[in-house]
Amino acid sequence: MEVSHPLATPGFHAYLLGMNARMPYSLFAAIYGALLAWLLIYAPPAQADQRNPKLSPLFERLMNKELSAPEAREIEAQIWLLWQPSGSETTDLLLARADGLLREEDPESALSVLDEVVSLAPDYAEGWNKRATAHFLQDDYRAALNDVERTLRLEPRHFGAWSGLGTILLTMGEDARALRAYDHALQINPHLEEIAREAKRLELVVRGRGI
């Protein structure tokens, strides 16, 4: 039987994330640690929501190339809002802690937290996507590749992960595969301006090699 704890509520989660933005990270981490001990005991398991029915119409709208930049950014933001929550307060708090550590430029510590995230919520795409980022920042490109591919198995429409896959492959010197990944990202979201520019550059490079 699942037991609900008064700390494991959406309102309290929002309050805690607000604390993270307002106070020094060291103080936030101390408070967070005490609360996480409770949540690890009482919070229900994660229920990833990549199949939220609200996502499909948003992706359909995003594919419209006639959208203005602000319109496209607004739809992207709505998609990220649906992707981000794991369905578990524990997992969301762990992810918030990992985000803080990445902002502190401490990918090694973030990685240990993200190991917990993917262990608690193996079907939560954003956990794998975030861990791919931590691996990449540690120059562990093979591990980053494995995690971003896991993200895409869980959410094939994840244009951020397709973009990340392209960047990983580009760093590994696999230009042709990087171009294919960027092209896939742009098929889902044609409003990724930086990715579009990089894809155009890569296309010239790959074509020049006759690949």
C-alpha positions in Angstrom: 0.0 0.0 0.0 1.3 3.5 -0.9 1.6 5.9 2.0 1.3 9.6 1.2 3.5 11.9 3.2 2.6 15.6 3.7 5.9 16.7 2.3 5.3 14.7 -1.0 2.9 17.3 -2.5 3.2 19.4 -5.7 2.9 22.6 -3.7 5.7 21.7 -1.4 7.9 20.6 -4.3 7.3 24.0 -6.0 8.3 25.8 -2.7 11.5 23.7 -2.4 12.5 24.5 -6.0 11.9 28.2 -5.2 14.3 27.9 -2.2 16.9 26.4 -4.5 16.8 29.5 -6.6 16.8 32.0 -3.7 19.5 30.6 -1.3 23.1 29.4 -1.5 23.3 25.9 -2.9 25.1 24.6 0.1 22.3 25.6 2.4 19.7 24.3 0.0 21.5 20.9 -0.2 21.5 20.6 3.6 17.8 21.2 3.8 17.2 19.0 0.8 19.1 16.1 2.3 16.9 16.0 5.4 13.7 16.1 3.4 14.8 13.6 0.9 15.3 11.0 3.7 11.6 11.3 4.4 10.6 11.2 0.7 12.6 8.1 0.0 10.5 6.4 2.6 7.1 7.7 1.9 6.8 8.9 -1.8 5.3 6.6 -4.4 7.3 5.3 -7.3 7.8 7.4 -10.5 5.3 7.2 -13.3 6.9 8.7 -16.4 4.4 10.5 -18.6 6.0 10.6 -22.1 2.6 9.4 -23.5 0.6 12.3 -22.1 -2.2 12.9 -24.7 -1.5 16.6 -24.6 1.9 16.1 -26.3 0.8 14.9 -29.8 -1.2 18.0 -30.7 1.7 20.2 -29.5 4.2 18.3 -31.7 1.8 18.7 -34.6 1.7 22.4 -34.1 5.5 22.6 -33.7 6.0 21.1 -37.1 4.4 24.1 -38.7 7.4 25.9 -40.3 5.3 29.1 -40.6 5.3 29.7 -36.8 7.0 32.8 -35.6 10.0 32.3 -33.2 7.9 33.3 -30.1 5.1 30.9 -31.1 7.6 28.1 -31.5 9.3 28.8 -28.2 6.0 28.8 -26.4 5.1 25.4 -27.8 8.5 24.1 -26.9 8.1 25.4 -23.4 4.7 23.6 -23.1 6.3 20.3 -24.2 9.2 20.6 -21.7 6.6 21.3 -18.9 4.9 18.0 -19.8 8.2 16.1 -20.1 9.9 17.4 -16.9 7.7 15.9 -14.1 8.5 12.3 -13.4 5.4 11.6 -11.4 7.5 11.0 -8.2 8.4 13.8 -5.8 11.5 11.9 -4.8 12.7 11.6 -8.4 11.9 15.3 -9.1 13.9 16.4 -6.0 16.8 14.3 -7.1 16.7 15.8 -10.5 16.6 19.3 -9.0 19.6 18.5 -7.0 21.4 17.2 -10.1 20.5 20.4 -11.9 22.0 22.4 -9.1 25.2 20.4 -9.2 25.5 20.8 -12.9 25.1 24.6 -12.5 27.8 24.4 -9.9 30.0 22.7 -12.6 30.2 19.5 -10.6 29.2 16.8 -13.1 30.8 14.0 -11.1 28.5 14.6 -8.1 25.5 15.2 -10.4 26.2 11.9 -12.0 26.0 10.0 -8.7 22.6 11.7 -8.1 21.4 10.9 -11.6 22.4 7.2 -11.1 19.8 7.2 -8.4 17.2 8.9 -10.7 17.5 6.3 -13.4 17.5 3.5 -10.8 14.3 4.8 -9.2 12.6 5.7 -12.5 14.1 3.6 -15.4 11.2 4.6 -17.7 11.6 8.4 -17.1 13.2 9.7 -20.3 14.4 13.0 -18.8 16.5 11.2 -16.2 18.5 9.4 -18.9 18.7 12.6 -20.9 20.1 14.6 -18.0 22.6 11.8 -17.1 23.8 11.9 -20.8 24.6 15.6 -20.2 26.6 14.8 -17.1 28.6 12.0 -18.9 29.2 14.4 -21.8 30.6 17.1 -19.5 33.0 14.5 -18.1 34.1 13.7 -21.7 32.7 10.2 -21.4 31.1 10.2 -24.8 30.4 6.5 -25.1 28.4 6.6 -21.8 26.6 9.8 -23.0 25.7 8.1 -26.2 24.3 5.1 -24.4 22.1 7.3 -22.2 20.8 9.6 -25.0 19.9 6.5 -27.0 18.0 5.2 -24.0 16.2 8.6 -23.8 15.1 8.2 -27.5 13.9 4.7 -27.0 11.6 6.0 -24.3 10.6 9.2 -26.1 11.4 9.2 -29.9 10.1 12.7 -30.3 12.7 14.2 -27.9 14.2 16.8 -30.1 16.6 17.9 -27.3 17.9 14.3 -27.2 18.3 14.1 -31.0 20.2 17.4 -30.9 22.3 16.1 -28.1 23.0 12.9 -30.0 24.2 14.9 -32.9 26.5 16.9 -30.7 27.9 13.8 -29.1 28.5 12.1 -32.5 30.1 15.3 -33.8 32.5 15.4 -30.9 33.4 11.8 -31.6 34.2 12.7 -35.2 31.2 10.9 -36.7 30.0 13.7 -38.9 27.6 11.8 -41.1 25.8 10.2 -38.2 25.7 13.6 -36.4 24.1 15.1 -39.5 21.4 12.4 -39.5 20.7 13.1 -35.9 20.4 16.8 -36.4 18.1 16.2 -39.4 15.9 14.0 -37.3 15.7 16.8 -34.6 14.7 19.3 -37.3 12.0 17.0 -38.6 10.4 17.0 -35.2 11.2 20.7 -34.4 12.1 22.8 -37.5 12.6 25.8 -35.3 16.0 24.8 -33.8 18.0 27.6 -35.4 21.4 26.7 -34.1 20.9 23.0 -35.0 19.7 24.1 -38.5 22.9 26.1 -39.0 25.1 23.3 -37.8 23.3 20.8 -40.0 23.8 23.0 -43.0 27.5 23.3 -42.3 27.8 19.6 -41.7 26.0 18.8 -45.0 28.7 20.6 -46.9 31.4 18.8 -45.0 29.8 15.4 -45.5 29.0 16.0 -49.1 32.6 17.1 -49.7 33.8 13.8 -48.4 31.5 11.9 -50.7 29.8 10.2 -47.7 
